[in-house]
Amino acid sequence: MAKTKIKFLHKPNCTTCRKAKAFLEKKKAELEVRDLGKERLSAAELDQLIGSRDHRKFLNPRNELYRRRKMGKNPPSRDEALKLMAAEPNLIRRPVVLRGPDVVLGYDEEALERIAK
């Protein structure tokens, strides 16, 4: 049975993304890569991607907009978060690694190991 391709949503200049991509490539994972800088996610795509998960986990706490708006203490509503992330891809915690129903945000070696199997 063929392995399901892993969707890898990233920004090439992101150090965490490069580290995760190298880890998955070392595991011989077949990646379907999408550059979030060139091919932004729409609010509808983000809504589908997040599904029933907590939208706040998809926000990048290291982003300037996140810090400036103090989103840690005053998180935006789901709708507002979707619009903000669609307009400002750097606000999305990355990389976003997807395989079937599994989603990994950021560099989580254990989770990436599981998704690569």
C-alpha positions in Angstrom: 0.0 0.0 0.0 1.4 3.4 -1.0 2.2 5.8 1.8 0.0 8.9 2.0 1.9 12.0 1.1 2.6 14.4 3.9 1.4 18.0 3.4 4.1 20.4 4.6 3.1 24.0 4.8 6.0 26.3 5.5 8.0 29.4 4.8 11.4 28.5 3.3 13.3 31.2 5.4 11.8 29.8 8.7 14.5 28.0 10.7 12.0 25.7 12.5 10.5 24.8 9.1 13.9 23.9 7.6 14.7 21.8 10.7 11.3 19.9 10.4 11.7 19.4 6.7 15.2 18.0 7.0 14.0 15.7 9.8 11.1 14.4 7.6 13.4 14.0 4.5 15.9 12.0 6.6 13.0 9.7 7.4 12.3 9.3 3.7 8.9 10.9 4.0 7.2 11.9 0.8 6.3 15.6 1.1 3.8 17.8 -0.7 5.3 21.2 0.0 3.5 24.5 0.0 5.2 27.9 0.6 2.9 29.9 2.7 4.6 33.1 1.5 3.8 32.5 -2.1 0.7 30.4 -1.8 -1.3 31.8 1.2 -4.0 29.9 2.9 -7.4 31.4 2.5 -9.7 31.9 5.6 -11.8 29.0 4.2 -8.8 26.7 3.9 -7.6 27.6 7.4 -11.1 26.9 8.8 -11.1 23.5 7.2 -7.5 22.8 8.3 -8.2 23.8 12.0 -11.5 21.9 12.0 -12.7 21.3 15.5 -9.3 22.0 17.0 -8.5 25.1 19.1 -7.7 27.9 16.7 -5.4 29.6 19.3 -2.9 26.7 18.9 -2.4 27.8 15.3 -1.3 31.3 16.2 2.4 32.0 16.3 3.3 33.6 19.6 6.6 34.8 18.2 4.9 36.9 15.6 5.0 40.7 16.0 1.2 41.1 15.4 0.5 38.4 18.0 2.7 40.3 20.6 1.5 43.8 19.7 -2.2 42.8 20.0 -1.4 40.7 23.2 -3.2 37.7 21.7 -1.9 35.5 24.5 -4.0 37.3 27.0 -6.8 38.5 24.6 -7.1 35.8 21.9 -9.0 36.8 18.8 -12.3 35.0 18.0 -12.0 32.1 15.6 -13.4 34.2 12.7 -11.1 37.0 13.4 -8.1 34.7 13.8 -8.9 33.0 10.4 -9.0 36.4 8.7 -5.8 37.6 10.4 -3.9 34.4 9.5 -5.1 34.5 5.9 -3.9 38.1 5.6 -0.7 37.6 7.6 0.8 34.1 7.0 3.6 34.8 9.5 0.9 34.7 12.2 0.4 31.0 11.4 2.5 28.7 13.7 4.7 26.7 11.4 5.4 24.4 9.9 2.0 22.9 9.6 2.5 19.2 8.8 -0.6 17.2 7.8 -1.2 13.5 7.1 -4.8 12.3 7.1 -6.4 13.6 10.3 -3.1 14.2 12.0 -1.7 17.7 12.3 1.7 18.8 13.8 2.4 22.4 14.5 6.0 23.6 14.8 8.9 21.3 15.4 7.8 18.4 17.6 10.2 15.6 16.9 8.0 12.8 18.5 4.9 13.9 16.6 6.9 14.3 13.3 8.3 10.8 13.9 4.8 9.4 14.2 3.5 11.2 11.2 6.5 10.1 9.1 5.7 6.3 9.7 
